[in-house]
């Protein structure tokens, strides 16, 4: 993603998309500062986030909390 890229959000269809062609996405390569930003933390909040936060389509929740409420939590509750 780059500044200015258009993001489409379709709540009813539960979709979030970037408005770029497959060719444009394939042609993009991360720059050095982006690569440096993807550090490989061994511990702390950043490691917790990398290891345990689920994707947007499943609620961007912590995976170890899913189902811990004692019953199914609907997607609409997020």
Residue, then its C-alpha position, 0 to 999 in steps of 0.5 A: x500500500x502507498x499513500x493515495x491508494x484507493x481502498x474499497x470497503x463493502x460492509x455488506x459483502x464483508x470485503x476490503x480491497x485495494x483498487x489496484x490491478x494485479x499487474x500493478x501489485x506484482x510490479x511493486x517492490x518494498x523499498x529499504x525503509x519498508x523492509x527495515x520496518x518489518x523487523x523481526x522482534x523476539x518479544x514484546x507487543x510487536x511480536x504479540x501482534x505479528x503472532x496473534x492478531x487475525x486478519x480483517x476478514x475475521x475481525x482483527x482479533x487476538x486469536x487466543x481470545x476467539x471463543x473465550x467468551x463462552x459462546x459464539x461471537x457473531x461477526x457483526x459484534x466487531 
